[in-house]
């Protein structure tokens, strides 16, 4: 069943995470949209609505972390990564404090909210910060497991979540492997290296390519930083052609991260599926993905190069 990763976050807060008495959830007047409000139902004394004050929220989260708490700060990705960047940099990452940032409504699929609210630069911003881990789950189950893993990890973590429902890729037995890419299908003709909502599209593209006798290796990169460099290099040597797929700008995101690894270790032909140095626009999510070339057809075309 298709479920939004932000919904998985809310469910996990209400059914499981509230039991950890060290967890404190903060939001910036968007609790109903981010789904963090679910935590308030079961642990109101540990839920802080900071109002429209994202920078203050990050500073407060940093302070709570110095007291031994595990703060989870929630807001839209455009505000988390953009508006509060300085506080994340200086108050959370610089001292390497144990703050988790659950950033929802990332990417083009925010839809009608338009370019001002479509965070397509957040991965680039967050992965540039020393001490920051960046996670972009592919589906609801992976979001749940990634968040649980983030709670167990000591240090800043940016978890990128979406507004729209996405297809289920993983079953109930899925286990999140911190910092390790997930090989979803094998092939030695081309590699489709995807993250977030584009993982499902990469899998569809692999099926289409198979009809033409092209065998694609599909890799889910849920942890963009630290990147699974060993798997990227192995895959490049095996296929000789990599197509990166992301709901993000091609500047600074997954594609850039993969290209950096390949340039240093194994120069390889690479194509980039993502937003091509442009702002988003208001529209329905499916229409926006089509307009900006984040489609199965675009992946297939790039793979056939």
Secondary structure as GFF3:
##gff-version 3
##sequence-region A 1 305
A	DSSP	beta_strand	3	4	.	.	.	ID=ss1
A	DSSP	alpha_helix	5	15	.	.	.	ID=ss2
A	DSSP	three_ten_helix	17	19	.	.	.	ID=ss3
A	DSSP	beta_strand	23	27	.	.	.	ID=ss4
A	DSSP	alpha_helix	31	34	.	.	.	ID=ss5
A	DSSP	alpha_helix	37	42	.	.	.	ID=ss6
A	DSSP	three_ten_helix	44	46	.	.	.	ID=ss7
A	DSSP	beta_strand	47	49	.	.	.	ID=ss8
A	DSSP	alpha_helix	54	66	.	.	.	ID=ss9
A	DSSP	beta_strand	70	76	.	.	.	ID=ss10
A	DSSP	alpha_helix	77	77	.	.	.	ID=ss11
A	DSSP	pi_helix	78	83	.	.	.	ID=ss12
A	DSSP	alpha_helix	85	87	.	.	.	ID=ss13
A	DSSP	pi_helix	88	93	.	.	.	ID=ss14
A	DSSP	beta_strand	100	104	.	.	.	ID=ss15
A	DSSP	three_ten_helix	108	113	.	.	.	ID=ss16
A	DSSP	alpha_helix	122	127	.	.	.	ID=ss17
A	DSSP	beta_strand	133	136	.	.	.	ID=ss18
A	DSSP	alpha_helix	140	152	.	.	.	ID=ss19
A	DSSP	beta_strand	157	160	.	.	.	ID=ss20
A	DSSP	beta_strand	165	166	.	.	.	ID=ss21
A	DSSP	beta_strand	182	185	.	.	.	ID=ss22
A	DSSP	beta_strand	190	194	.	.	.	ID=ss23
A	DSSP	alpha_helix	198	211	.	.	.	ID=ss24
A	DSSP	beta_strand	216	220	.	.	.	ID=ss25
A	DSSP	beta_strand	223	225	.	.	.	ID=ss26
A	DSSP	alpha_helix	229	239	.	.	.	ID=ss27
A	DSSP	beta_strand	241	249	.	.	.	ID=ss28
A	DSSP	alpha_helix	254	265	.	.	.	ID=ss29
A	DSSP	beta_strand	269	275	.	.	.	ID=ss30
A	DSSP	alpha_helix	285	291	.	.	.	ID=ss31
A	DSSP	alpha_helix	296	303	.	.	.	ID=ss32
###
